[in-house]
């Protein structure tokens, strides 16, 4: 029986020289890793982010959270409903038409666990960057995210 010949991967990858492509790949990889870590809490990264936002500013509306997390309006209602059906958040009247979201006691408990997962993940993530480059990571990412004009 003849053994298969191992052929080295000689494909040139010009995409790794494109900052936007590399950023998208890094984002997809890091989101997937965070989702895996949050899986034991039955949370995804956007749900944990939502709980963090509500904790920081109780009474935020679905619309405000959707704009902050870049969740389309049509997706925000089922997103909030999932958290509400799990008993993590509840709605409170803010004014005549608007309802704000607040954490329930269960939501605060789940958030405390999620916060530990997120903090440990963020620490492991930044440790992947050479120490001398770490101070620049957030300013660079914020500059890319908050682009003023081309």
C-alpha positions in Angstrom: 0.0 0.0 0.0 1.4 3.4 -1.0 1.2 6.2 1.6 -0.3 9.5 0.5 2.3 12.2 -0.3 2.2 15.2 1.9 2.2 18.3 -0.2 3.1 21.5 1.5 0.6 24.3 1.3 2.2 26.6 -1.3 -0.8 28.8 -1.8 0.0 32.4 -1.5 -2.5 34.3 0.5 -2.7 37.9 -0.6 -5.6 38.5 1.7 -3.5 38.6 4.8 -2.1 41.9 3.6 -5.5 43.5 3.6 -6.3 45.1 7.0 -10.0 45.0 6.5 -10.0 41.3 5.7 -7.7 40.5 8.6 -9.8 42.5 10.9 -13.0 40.7 9.8 -11.3 37.3 10.3 -10.0 38.3 13.7 -13.5 39.5 14.6 -15.2 36.3 13.5 -12.6 34.2 15.4 -12.8 36.2 18.6 -16.7 36.3 18.6 -16.8 32.5 18.0 -14.4 31.9 20.9 -16.3 34.2 23.3 -19.6 32.5 22.3 -18.0 29.1 23.2 -17.0 30.4 26.6 -20.5 31.9 27.2 -22.2 28.7 26.1 -22.3 27.2 29.6 -24.5 30.2 30.6 -26.7 29.7 27.5 -25.7 33.2 26.3 -24.2 34.6 23.2 -21.9 37.6 23.0 -24.7 40.0 22.0 -26.9 38.9 24.8 -24.1 39.3 27.3 -23.4 42.8 25.9 -27.1 43.6 26.2 -27.1 42.6 29.9 -24.0 44.7 30.4 -25.7 47.7 28.8 -28.9 47.3 30.8 -26.8 47.0 34.0 -24.9 50.2 33.2 -28.1 52.1 32.2 -31.3 50.6 33.6 -34.3 51.6 31.6 -32.7 51.6 28.2 -35.2 50.9 25.5 -35.0 48.1 22.9 -34.4 50.7 20.2 -31.4 52.3 22.1 -29.9 48.9 22.8 -30.4 47.8 19.2 -28.7 51.0 17.9 -25.8 50.5 20.3 -25.3 46.8 19.4 -26.1 47.3 15.7 -29.0 44.9 15.8 -31.7 45.5 13.2 -35.0 46.7 14.5 -36.8 43.6 13.2 -34.4 41.4 15.1 -34.4 43.3 18.3 -37.9 42.3 19.4 -37.2 38.5 19.3 -33.8 39.1 20.8 -35.3 40.9 23.8 -38.1 38.4 24.0 -35.6 35.6 24.4 -33.9 37.4 27.4 -37.3 38.2 28.9 -38.7 34.6 28.5 -35.6 33.4 30.3 -36.4 35.7 33.2 -33.2 37.8 32.7 -34.9 41.1 31.9 -38.3 42.8 32.3 -39.9 45.8 30.8 -41.0 48.9 32.7 -42.9 51.9 31.4 -40.6 54.8 30.7 -43.2 57.2 29.3 -46.6 56.9 27.6 -45.3 54.7 24.8 -41.8 53.5 25.6 -40.7 50.6 27.8 -37.3 50.4 29.3 -35.5 47.2 30.1 -34.2 46.3 33.5 -32.4 43.3 34.9 -34.3 40.9 37.1 -32.6 39.2 40.1 -31.9 36.2 37.8 -30.5 38.5 35.2 -28.1 40.1 37.7 -27.0 36.6 38.7 -26.4 35.5 35.2 -24.7 38.8 34.4 -22.3 38.4 37.3 -21.2 35.0 35.9 -21.0 36.3 32.3 -18.9 39.3 33.5 -16.3 36.9 34.9 -16.3 34.9 31.6 -15.9 38.1 29.5 -13.2 39.6 31.8 -11.2 36.4 31.7 -11.6 36.2 27.9 -10.6 39.9 27.4 -7.5 39.2 29.5 -6.6 36.2 27.5 -7.2 38.1 24.3 -5.0 41.0 25.1 -2.2 38.7 26.2 -2.0 37.4 22.6 -0.7 40.9 21.7 3.0 41.6 22.4 3.2 43.7 25.6 4.7 46.7 23.9 1.8 46.9 21.5 -1.0 46.4 24.0 -1.5 50.2 24.8 -2.2 50.8 21.1 -4.8 48.0 20.6 -7.9 49.9 21.8 -7.0 53.3 20.2 -6.4 51.6 16.9 -9.7 49.6 17.0 -11.6 52.7 18.1 -10.1 54.7 15.3 -11.3 52.1 12.8 -14.7 51.8 14.4 -15.4 55.5 14.8 -14.2 56.6 11.4 -15.1 60.3 10.8 -14.5 60.5 7.0 -12.3 59.0 4.3 
